[in-house]
Amino acid sequence: MIDAARKLALMLIGYAGLGALARPLVGSVGAILMLHRVTAFLDRPEGPNRHLSIAPHFLDALIGEMKRMGYAFVSMDEAVARLRLGDKGGRFAALTADDAYRDNLTEALPVLEKHAAPMTIYVASGLTGGDADLWWEVLDDIVEAGRPLSVAMPEGEVKLDCSTPEGRSNAFRRLSAHITTDVREEDQRAVLRRWAEMAGVDASALNRKLLMNWDEIRRCAENPLVTIGAHTVHHYNLKRLSREVALREMYRSRSMIEAELGYAPRHFAYPYGYPAAAGLRETELAREAGYLSAVTTRHGILRPEHAGNLHALPRLSVNGRYQDLAAVRAMLSGTTTLLANGGRRVVTV
């Protein structure tokens, strides 16, 4: 119901032209778009992770539409430079993709080349190297296996029935909440792998299947349209870590990428990126670690004021559930920024 209502609101704003009324009030100079997967070959199109994937043809249409609207597609380096210019450089858009899914290379890159549109790919070096798991993808496989699960939760032993679509949806929701709020970040992998063993799932297989390896990331990095950024080592929620451990995740991520590529990434993305995962402390740590910019998943377009807030930049999520250009137009208008932020044009963490 919530998704349906949100989609309806986006359509009304986008198709009715209501966003044009808000644009002068918001004063947008640009936007950072957030992607994850770009593929026409999704195993479970109606699965719980479908919001993380868009089709290549929609990416193609999206870039074309935004160009017609007057947006110039730029790298994150140029996005920072344009923010510092204020409203003097014209409207711009920066494409970003989290986690370094293989389809960024095989399916997204040809679309980017068609449009000469740059993209920054944020690499979590532990996911790439196999020292961390894509837990949300593994969890989908676990519940899809259909076996009953018995899980120790704070309220006691909970038995989850995964034999029906409704049961699997409930199990995914409860296990997601449990592993991200009740389980320590450093313990999540061990807990996830116990569940995978119960379900007969190979927890390592999805990293190999879905993510680029270092050779493929090097191929991406050789393309002048691609910038490689950092996304920590283990994809931990930084706000749940001690200051020392969180800072180490930022430093080590950069040094591991530098060892593989020969240069250090200048741009950073907070894992998860919502307020419970990235706050004021984390923005200060990203600045201390030496990153030029850091992006969140907070909803919003860019204003000149963001030049003074480069380590807490908002993004617009290009969501697999709303693959409609009207939804994108609504977000770009700034109307949804005002709605999401209680009328505020800029939110600082």
SELOVEX-931922 format. One line per field, with one value per residue (C-alpha): residue number from 0; x, y, z. Coordinates in pm, 1 decimal, padded with zeros to 6 digits. Layout:
% residues N
num <- [NUM_...];
xx <- [X_...];
yy <- [Y_...];
zz <- [Z_...];
***
This chain:
% residues 349
num <- [0_1_2_3_4_5_6_7_8_9_10_11_12_13_14_15_16_17_18_19_20_21_22_23_24_25_26_27_28_29_30_31_32_33_34_35_36_37_38_39_40_41_42_43_44_45_46_47_48_49_50_51_52_53_54_55_56_57_58_59_60_61_62_63_64_65_66_67_68_69_70_71_72_73_74_75_76_77_78_79_80_81_82_83_84_85_86_87_88_89_90_91_92_93_94_95_96_97_98_99_100_101_102_103_104_105_106_107_108_109_110_111_112_113_114_115_116_117_118_119_120_121_122_123_124_125_126_127_128_129_130_131_132_133_134_135_136_137_138_139_140_141_142_143_144_145_146_147_148_149_150_151_152_153_154_155_156_157_158_159_160_161_162_163_164_165_166_167_168_169_170_171_172_173_174_175_176_177_178_179_180_181_182_183_184_185_186_187_188_189_190_191_192_193_194_195_196_197_198_199_200_201_202_203_204_205_206_207_208_209_210_211_212_213_214_215_216_217_218_219_220_221_222_223_224_225_226_227_228_229_230_231_232_233_234_235_236_237_238_239_240_241_242_243_244_245_246_247_248_249_250_251_252_253_254_255_256_257_258_259_260_261_262_263_264_265_266_267_268_269_270_271_272_273_274_275_276_277_278_279_280_281_282_283_284_285_286_287_288_289_290_291_292_293_294_295_296_297_298_299_300_301_302_303_304_305_306_307_308_309_310_311_312_313_314_315_316_317_318_319_320_321_322_323_324_325_326_327_328_329_330_331_332_333_334_335_336_337_338_339_340_341_342_343_344_345_346_347_348];
xx <- [00000.0_00279.0_00462.1_00140.0_00064.0_00417.0_00407.0_00071.8_00206.9_00510.9_00293.5_00059.2_00346.3_00529.8_00238.8_00035.8_00330.2_00293.5_00669.9_00720.7_00555.6_00806.1_01121.6_01174.6_01123.6_01380.4_01649.1_01812.5_02148.9_02166.1_02116.4_02310.0_02125.2_02171.4_02167.7_02264.9_02193.0_02120.3_02002.3_01740.8_01795.7_01665.6_01618.0_01324.0_01156.9_00907.6_01158.5_01224.3_01537.7_01370.3_01400.5_01777.9_01753.2_01648.8_01644.4_01905.0_01630.6_01499.3_01847.7_01872.6_01535.9_01619.6_01947.2_01782.5_01494.2_01724.6_01936.1_01620.4_01546.2_01881.8_02092.1_02460.2_02590.7_02918.2_03163.9_03167.5_03484.4_03300.1_02986.6_03192.0_03348.6_03005.8_02864.4_03146.7_03045.7_02697.0_02432.5_02675.3_02753.2_02411.8_02209.6_02400.7_02350.8_02595.2_02522.3_02640.7_02613.9_02673.6_02837.3_02998.3_02748.8_02879.2_02592.6_02730.4_03003.1_02809.7_02474.0_02503.4_02833.0_02711.3_02424.9_02667.0_02890.7_02593.8_02524.9_02883.5_02747.8_02999.5_02926.4_03093.5_03091.6_03140.8_03333.6_03314.1_03649.0_03545.9_03245.9_03465.8_03732.9_03490.4_03556.3_03198.7_02863.6_02582.9_02357.6_02036.4_02085.4_02184.9_01880.8_01657.5_01803.9_01761.5_01389.0_01335.4_01478.3_01144.2_01276.8_01149.8_01390.5_01434.6_01606.4_01710.9_01576.9_01561.4_01206.6_01316.7_01327.3_01121.4_01007.5_00959.6_00758.4_00908.0_00678.7_00443.3_00496.1_00344.4_00565.0_00877.9_00792.9_00738.3_01058.0_01266.7_01124.5_01182.2_01529.0_01636.0_01527.4_01693.8_02030.8_02055.2_01935.4_01986.0_02304.8_02641.6_02783.7_03093.9_02877.3_02638.2_02835.1_02849.4_02476.3_02386.0_02592.2_02417.7_02085.3_02226.9_02340.6_01990.8_01845.0_02108.8_02231.6_02590.5_02642.1_02954.0_02798.0_02614.6_02927.7_03084.4_02766.0_02657.5_02963.6_03259.2_03596.8_03907.1_03996.1_03651.6_03674.1_04007.3_03837.6_03572.3_03834.4_04015.4_03705.4_03721.9_03352.5_03397.5_03522.3_03583.4_03483.4_03502.7_03218.0_03405.3_03550.3_03269.7_02962.5_02901.2_02658.2_02922.4_02701.3_02687.6_03068.1_03312.5_03483.0_03809.8_03656.5_03446.4_03748.4_03949.5_03677.0_03711.4_04091.3_04129.8_03872.4_04068.5_04406.3_04277.8_04134.7_04458.3_04656.3_04441.1_04402.2_04717.0_04537.8_04329.5_03957.4_03853.7_03481.4_03295.5_02946.5_02815.0_02677.3_02297.6_02335.8_02013.6_02016.3_02055.6_02371.3_02535.0_02526.5_02744.1_03021.3_03042.8_03064.5_03350.3_03524.2_03488.2_03645.3_03923.3_03989.4_04058.9_03765.1_03664.4_03294.4_03066.4_02712.8_02422.8_02089.8_01899.8_01645.3_01717.2_01833.3_02145.5_02153.4_02448.0_02458.1_02573.4_02916.4_02965.9_02826.7_03023.8_03042.7_02666.9_02537.6_02181.1_02085.5_01775.3_01718.3_01633.8_01411.0_01323.2_00965.2_00914.2_01065.4_00867.1_01001.1_00719.1_00851.7_01197.6_01057.9_00875.4_01195.4_01401.6_01147.4_01240.3_00880.0_00963.3_01267.3_01039.8_00794.0_01064.7_01239.8_00944.1_00965.4_01339.9_01539.8_01869.4_01917.2_02255.7_02341.1];
yy <- [00000.0_00245.7_00172.2_00214.9_00548.6_00673.7_00570.0_00743.7_01065.6_01056.1_01000.6_01287.4_01529.5_01412.2_01396.4_01690.9_01928.3_02020.7_01994.8_02301.3_02509.5_02389.9_02424.5_02799.1_02743.3_02463.9_02623.7_02304.2_02318.9_01945.0_01595.4_01281.5_00969.9_00646.0_00309.2_-00040.8_-00301.7_-00236.0_-00556.6_-00705.2_-01049.7_-01035.5_-01380.9_-01272.9_-00962.7_-00949.3_-01033.2_-00819.0_-00666.6_-00555.6_-00190.1_-00223.9_-00302.0_-00110.0_-00224.3_-00093.0_00041.4_00253.1_00389.4_00475.7_00653.9_00829.5_00976.2_01082.7_01251.8_01437.1_01558.8_01695.6_01870.7_02045.7_01835.4_01778.1_01442.9_01487.3_01293.5_01332.6_01542.0_01783.6_01770.2_01897.4_02168.5_02279.3_02289.3_02523.8_02747.5_02781.2_02828.6_02949.1_02621.6_02507.5_02209.6_01884.9_01523.7_01266.2_00894.0_00672.4_00297.4_00119.7_-00219.9_-00284.0_-00529.7_-00702.5_-00574.5_-00221.3_-00335.5_-00566.6_-00388.3_-00032.6_00066.6_00028.2_00267.9_00514.1_00496.7_00564.4_00887.9_00972.2_00982.8_00932.3_00716.8_00661.5_00301.6_00266.8_-00051.1_-00227.9_-00405.7_-00686.6_-00771.9_-00773.6_-00985.0_-01228.6_-01124.5_-00998.6_-01121.6_-00954.0_-01036.7_-00897.0_-01114.4_-01419.8_-01368.5_-01369.9_-01708.1_-01838.0_-01768.1_-01875.9_-02218.2_-02272.5_-02455.1_-02371.5_-02159.0_-02148.7_-01827.5_-01696.3_-01342.2_-01112.0_-01233.2_-01598.2_-01874.4_-01777.1_-02030.5_-01894.3_-02070.2_-02013.0_-02250.2_-01981.0_-01641.4_-01469.3_-01667.5_-01587.8_-01218.0_-01215.3_-01413.0_-01178.6_-00874.5_-01014.3_-01150.2_-00824.8_-00622.8_-00867.1_-00882.9_-00504.9_-00397.0_-00681.5_-00843.9_-00668.6_-00560.9_-00775.1_-01082.3_-01053.9_-01277.0_-01567.9_-01536.6_-01516.3_-01823.6_-02024.4_-01940.0_-02027.7_-02367.1_-02435.7_-02353.2_-02538.5_-02215.8_-02137.2_-01792.1_-01724.5_-01800.2_-01470.9_-01257.4_-01456.5_-01450.6_-01088.5_-00876.9_-00775.0_-00920.9_-00702.5_-00772.0_-00652.4_-00345.2_-00266.2_-00293.3_-00047.7_00187.1_00198.1_00347.1_00729.5_00742.6_00545.2_00670.9_00416.0_00529.8_00363.4_00203.9_00074.2_-00276.7_-00485.3_-00272.9_-00218.3_00037.3_00286.1_00446.0_00112.6_00089.8_00257.2_00565.4_00376.4_00085.7_00312.3_00521.3_00205.8_00086.9_00412.9_00414.0_00044.1_00058.9_00332.5_00163.2_-00173.9_-00012.9_00179.0_-00145.4_-00298.8_-00000.4_00201.0_00513.2_00608.0_00682.6_01041.0_00982.1_00778.3_00635.1_00545.8_00190.7_00214.0_00591.9_00668.7_00874.3_00568.1_00473.9_00808.0_01106.6_01401.0_01181.5_00982.7_01296.8_01419.6_01082.4_01086.4_01432.1_01315.9_01014.0_01252.1_01195.4_01486.0_01396.5_01146.4_01055.3_00942.4_00787.7_01085.4_01198.0_01530.0_01741.0_01960.7_02328.9_02572.0_02530.3_02171.8_02308.1_02349.1_02004.3_01784.8_01488.6_01454.2_01484.6_01364.9_01144.0_01054.0_00679.6_00542.9_00272.2_-00049.3_-00019.5_00317.9_00281.6_00569.5_00898.1_01088.2_00968.3_01095.4_01432.6_01460.2_01398.1_01635.3_01912.0_01922.3_01869.5_01534.7_01688.1_01937.4_01661.3_01427.2_01697.0_01867.6_02171.0_02219.5_02265.8_02147.4_01897.3_01873.7_01574.0];
zz <- [00000.0_00089.5_-00235.7_-00434.5_-00269.5_-00325.2_-00689.2_-00739.2_-00586.9_-00814.0_-01119.5_-01030.6_-00978.4_-01288.4_-01532.2_-01403.3_-01419.1_-01052.7_-01013.9_-01232.7_-00959.4_-00700.9_-00911.6_-00847.2_-00473.9_-00454.4_-00669.2_-00787.4_-00963.5_-01022.4_-00890.8_-00806.0_-00919.5_-00726.1_-00901.1_-00795.8_-01062.7_-01430.2_-01594.6_-01822.0_-01666.0_-01310.4_-01157.1_-00942.1_-01090.8_-00803.4_-00529.5_-00222.2_-00378.1_-00700.5_-00599.6_-00646.7_-01017.7_-01327.2_-01689.7_-01938.2_-02165.5_-01877.4_-01806.2_-02175.3_-02168.9_-01841.4_-01967.6_-02293.9_-02111.4_-01872.8_-02161.9_-02324.0_-01993.2_-02015.2_-01777.3_-01853.0_-01727.3_-01541.0_-01325.7_-00947.8_-00979.4_-01205.9_-00989.4_-00695.1_-00913.6_-01037.7_-00685.3_-00591.3_-00882.2_-00735.2_-01002.2_-01270.0_-01444.3_-01565.9_-01443.7_-01414.1_-01313.3_-01180.5_-01209.4_-00923.6_-00863.2_-00531.9_-00468.3_-00813.8_-00958.0_-01271.6_-01482.8_-01434.7_-01674.7_-01903.3_-01935.4_-01800.5_-01959.1_-02320.4_-02237.4_-02080.8_-02387.8_-02616.1_-02428.2_-02322.8_-01967.1_-01681.6_-01377.8_-01040.7_-00911.7_-00536.6_-00453.2_-00116.7_-00132.3_00104.4_-00112.3_-00421.2_-00255.4_-00091.2_00270.2_00308.1_00179.2_-00014.6_00277.5_00120.7_-00188.7_00016.9_00239.5_-00066.4_-00166.2_00188.4_00205.6_-00156.6_-00067.9_00105.8_00409.9_00761.0_00964.2_01339.8_01446.5_01786.6_01822.4_02126.2_02200.0_02186.4_01928.1_01624.1_01365.1_01013.8_00745.6_00398.9_00209.9_00071.0_-00095.1_00207.1_00443.8_00243.6_00234.8_00610.8_00672.2_00457.5_00635.5_00986.0_00914.2_00745.9_01047.5_01286.6_01113.6_01070.6_01415.5_01666.7_01537.6_01572.1_01236.4_01289.2_01367.0_01073.0_00837.8_01083.6_01159.3_00790.2_00711.7_00983.9_00820.8_00478.2_00606.0_00742.4_00401.3_00197.6_00032.5_-00069.8_00083.8_-00124.5_-00461.5_-00505.2_-00472.7_-00756.2_-00962.6_-00920.1_-00840.6_-01052.3_-00960.2_-00948.2_-01312.3_-01419.5_-01196.3_-01360.5_-01701.1_-01582.3_-01440.3_-01775.5_-01937.0_-01928.3_-01838.6_-01514.8_-01179.6_-00902.8_-00554.8_-00212.9_-00016.3_00294.4_00321.8_00471.9_00389.4_00760.8_00899.6_01013.7_01276.2_01463.2_01482.9_01717.0_01580.4_01542.1_01351.5_01129.3_01034.7_00966.0_00727.1_00534.1_00524.7_00443.0_00167.2_-00004.1_00042.8_-00084.6_-00397.7_-00449.5_-00426.6_-00699.9_-00932.9_-00871.5_-00750.0_-00449.2_-00486.6_-00414.8_-00360.5_-00097.8_-00044.1_00302.1_00317.5_00352.7_00373.4_00562.3_00884.5_01109.5_00916.7_00834.6_01065.9_01161.2_01302.7_00980.7_00765.0_00982.5_00947.8_00568.6_00564.7_00798.6_00576.4_00289.9_00057.0_-00166.0_-00143.8_00024.8_-00078.2_00138.1_00041.2_00184.1_-00072.5_-00235.2_-00526.2_-00511.3_-00424.5_-00410.9_-00031.1_-00076.7_-00172.0_00203.6_00278.3_00036.9_00275.1_00318.5_-00036.8_-00104.8_-00397.6_-00594.1_-00596.5_-00941.1_-00800.6_-00980.6_-00857.0_-01027.1_-01374.5_-01517.3_-01651.3_-01481.4_-01145.0_-01236.1_-01347.0_-01015.7_-00820.4_-01033.2_-00978.2_-00611.0_-00500.5_-00343.9_-00171.5_00004.3_00095.8_00225.4_00426.6_00585.6_00360.6_00401.3_00082.9_00234.7_00517.2_00688.3_00906.7];
***
